[in-house]
Amino acid sequence: MTLFFFIVPVSQVTAKNEALVLNGELTQGSLVRGQVTPGATVTFNGKPVNINAQGKFVIGFPREAEEKHLLTWTDKQGKVHEKTLHVAAREYDIQRIDGLAPKMVTPPKEVTERIRNDSQKVSRARANVRDYDAVFTRFIWPAEGPVTGVYGSQRILNGEPKWPHYGLDVGSPTGTPVVAPAAGYVVLADDLYYSGNTIILDHGMGVYSTFLHLHEMQVKVGELIEQGHQIGTIGSTGRSTGPHLDWRINLGKMRLDPALLVPPRN
């Protein structure tokens, strides 16, 4: 597979000079892919950033990211460079869903152990930073259908506020194909209490895609999946109110917005 560092429209290029290239939107929820000269080191807000032999790295801005951030890189000659990044705030939707069965809002006590085990499985699946940079390819939509849920929205279930929604929902009938938005290694394919049939792909550099509520899972842990290859089908397994794909992007534990990685969809 050929990997490339793509150039996005001028309005989205945050920095470009001989020493640094950044691609992505400077907004809350964004994944930004960068490159410096090989041999340099990078820190972000004072913390070291993983960087590969080609000088590629990724950074992210969570849902409630503050406005100012400091990116620092030191070249092979020891010269230190700095750039202050200004991140735009976003307004998030509030979604109210009423009439749900109580177990859909607050899980029964008898499944507490299963939920804890599921969480540990997901944490282990996302624990490694693989020296693999498929994340630097241009992402495609993983499924056809209308967008029915967006990143960052606050869900209120039966009047009870819950955690913000961190995925991008695509609504389509059960059985609709789900494909890999970028190449990646399968690091989890399992039935989980909340998310039902769930697949996690490792795109490298600490970036993961997660696909929730699948009807069928058609890949196995350890497989390397090419972009566009079918990995499963849309379903309504787990804690779901209807058939849809919930697609999520993580940079380590940081939850980011998948919609910022793909072309706009009407």
BELNOR-V133744 format. One record per residue. SS is DSSP state (A for helix, B for strand, O for the rest). Layout:
ss->SS
ss->SS
This chain:
ss->O
ss->O
ss->O
ss->O
ss->O
ss->O
ss->O
ss->O
ss->O
ss->A
ss->A
ss->A
ss->B
ss->B
ss->B
ss->B
ss->O
ss->O
ss->O
ss->B
ss->B
ss->B
ss->B
ss->O
ss->O
ss->O
ss->B
ss->O
ss->O
ss->O
ss->B
ss->B
ss->B
ss->B
ss->B
ss->B
ss->O
ss->O
ss->O
ss->O
ss->B
ss->B
ss->B
ss->B
ss->O
ss->O
ss->B
ss->B
ss->O
ss->O
ss->O
ss->O
ss->O
ss->O
ss->O
ss->B
ss->B
ss->B
ss->B
ss->B
ss->O
ss->O
ss->O
ss->O
ss->O
ss->O
ss->O
ss->B
ss->B
ss->B
ss->B
ss->B
ss->B
ss->B
ss->O
ss->O
ss->O
ss->O
ss->O
ss->B
ss->B
ss->B
ss->B
ss->B
ss->B
ss->B
ss->O
ss->B
ss->O
ss->O
ss->O
ss->O
ss->O
ss->B
ss->B
ss->B
ss->B
ss->O
ss->O
ss->O
ss->O
ss->A
ss->A
ss->A
ss->A
ss->O
ss->O
ss->O
ss->A
ss->A
ss->A
ss->A
ss->A
ss->A
ss->A
ss->A
ss->A
ss->A
ss->A
ss->A
ss->A
ss->A
ss->A
ss->A
ss->A
ss->O
ss->O
ss->O
ss->O
ss->O
ss->O
ss->O
ss->O
ss->A
ss->A
ss->A
ss->O
ss->O
ss->O
ss->O
ss->O
ss->O
ss->O
ss->O
ss->O
ss->B
ss->B
ss->B
ss->B
ss->O
ss->O
ss->O
ss->O
ss->B
ss->B
ss->B
ss->B
ss->O
ss->O
ss->B
ss->B
ss->B
ss->B
ss->B
ss->O
ss->O
ss->O
ss->B
ss->B
ss->B
ss->B
ss->O
ss->O
ss->O
ss->O
ss->O
ss->B
ss->B
ss->B
ss->O
ss->O
ss->O
ss->O
ss->B
ss->B
ss->B
ss->B
ss->B
ss->B
ss->B
ss->B
ss->B
ss->O
ss->O
ss->O
ss->B
ss->B
ss->B
ss->B
ss->B
ss->B
ss->B
ss->B
ss->B
ss->O
ss->O
ss->B
ss->B
ss->B
ss->B
ss->B
ss->B
ss->B
ss->B
ss->B
ss->B
ss->B
ss->O
ss->O
ss->O
ss->O
ss->O
ss->O
ss->B
ss->B
ss->O
ss->O
ss->O
ss->O
ss->B
ss->B
ss->B
ss->B
ss->B
ss->B
ss->O
ss->O
ss->O
ss->O
ss->O
ss->O
ss->O
ss->O
ss->B
ss->B
ss->B
ss->B
ss->B
ss->B
ss->B
ss->B
ss->O
ss->O
ss->B
ss->B
ss->B
ss->O
ss->A
ss->A
ss->A
ss->A
ss->O
ss->O
ss->O
ss->O
ss->O
